[in-house]
Each structure stands twice: as C-alpha cells, then as structure tokens.
Amino acid sequence: MAMTRFTRPVSGFSLLVLCVTLLVLALSVDAAKTWQVLWPKQTEGLNILAGDTVVWTNSDDSTPPVVHTVTSEFAQNGFDSQDLAPGQTFSHTFYFAQNLTYTCIHHNETSFVFVNGASSLTAIAILAPVFAIFATIGASWIH
C-alpha cells in the first residue's frame, strides 16, 4: 500500500490563535527573579527556581574591613566569587535544578541554594520559537 504525503498550510487564523495563546501563557507566569543576599549577615538558605539569579553583597561592616567569598561546594557546577570587599557584589544565575551549599573560604559562614526545576516562562521561551517555525512553514501529514 503506497503512502501519500501532502502538505497542508496553516491558515492565518491558526497562526493568530497560536500567537495569542503563547502571549497569554507568557503573561500568566512569573518572570525569573533576582534574589538579594547580604552576606554573611543572611545565612538562611534560599529556595528558588531555575532561571533565577542570586546577588550576594558583602555586608560585613567590621573595622578593619573584612573580605568574604561566596564559593559553592562543586566548582564544576557552581561558582566562586573570589574575594569580595565590603559593599562588593557577586551574582550567579542558576539554570538547572540542584542543591548547592556555599561557604566563605576565609570563615565558617555556610548556607545553601535549593534550585527547583525550570519555571513555565523558561519552557515557553524555549518552545515559542519552535511553534512559530512550524506555524509559518505549515503542518505536514502522512496518510
């Protein structure tokens, strides 16, 4: 039995419906967030979403000034701020679900970041161009 293949273009209306649906979904989810940590004064852990960014600020107001680091336990999957003077900041964006403990390599301060899976916005940002390409080219069916 021979199979017939034909292409059926997507109508302008279908493309409009797809674009409006993606827009509504994008507006209905939270955008990636930025979390501020005054390090080492705030040592409680963070529970964030993949795609979020954490900004650590050396908040130590000791005299003489004291440097601190923000160094994760796994260098290959993590981060290392190097020495931060008082008032200096370091940021890191977390792209994957993971649990990371971080410390100051000069002192005993320790905390953690618990990163939950990707937000819906991340999924939409990845899938929207794919849908747009297929809608523009058209859908194909094999009979």
Secondary structure by P-SEA (a helix, b strand, c coil): cbbbbbbbbbcaaaaaaaaaaaaaaaaacccbbbbbbccccccbbbbbcccbbbbbccccccccbbbbbbcccccccccccccccccbbbbbbbccbbbbbbbcccccccbbbbbccccaaaaaaacaaaaaaaaaabbbbcc
